[in-house]
Amino acid sequence: MKARIREIIARTVELPGGIDGLSDTSDLYEAGMTSFASVQLMLALEEAFDIEFPERMLNRRLFSSVSSIAAALDELSTEHVGG
C-alpha cells in the first residue's frame, strides 16, 4: 500500500526533492508540500482507494507522511469491512 501511496504522491504533489529520497515517516510539509497540494493529494487518494475521508480525519497530521496516510487508509478499510 505504501508503494501505491508514494506513486500517488509522486504524480500529485510537486516536492522539490521528490518522494524517492524521503522515508515513510518524513514530513511531507517540511519536504515542500503546500496546503493546496494536500487537498489535491486527498482527492487523488480518495479516487485511487475508492474511499472518502471523514471530516474527523481531515487534518494536517493525517497527510504529513506516507506512514500516517497508510494508517488512515488501514483504519478506513477496517471500518468499511466491519461496518
N, C-alpha and C positions, 0 to 999 in steps of 0.2 A: 504494500500500500504506500509506503514512504517513497518508493521509486516513482509511483504514479503521481503523488503529490508534488515531487520535485519536477516532474515533466510539466505539470500544470503551472507551477511557479515559473519555470523557465520560459514558457510561452506567454505568460500573463503579466509578469512583473519585471520591469527593467531594473535589474540590480547592477550597479557599476562593476562589481567583480564577478557577477554571475552567481548561479546557485551551486555550481560544482565545487567551489572552494569552501563552501560552508558545511558545517556539521549539522546533524539533525536538530541540535539544540541551540544553534546560533540564532541570535536575534535578527529577524528579517528587517525590522525597522532600523536597527543600527547598521545593517548592511545596505540601507538606502530605500527600502520600501516606503512609499507615501501612504497616507490615509486613503486617497483615491484608489491607489493600486490595490490596497487591501480589500476594498469593495469589489473591484474587478476580480480579484482572486476568489472572494467569497462566491460570487456568481458563477465563476468557472468551476469551482469545486461542487457547488450545488448541481450544476448541469452534469458534470462528469460522474458523480456518485449517485445521482438521482435522489437527492435528499434536500431538505430545507432546514437551514439553521434556525432554531427557535430564538426568539428575542432574548431570552435569558443568556444565550451563549454569545451574543453579538457584542464582543468587547475586544479591545486591543490585545489582551493576553492570548486569546484563542488563536489569533493569526500571527503571533510573534515568532513561531518556529515550526519547522516540519513536524517535530515531535508533538507539539501542542495541537496542531491540526489533526494529526493521526489519532491522538487520544480522543478528540472531539468526534471524529468520524466513527471510531470504535464505539463510543458511547451512543451515538445516534443509531448505528446499525443494531446494537443490542436492544435499544428501546423499540426499534421498529419490529424486530423479530419477537421480542417479548410482549409488545403491546398490541 
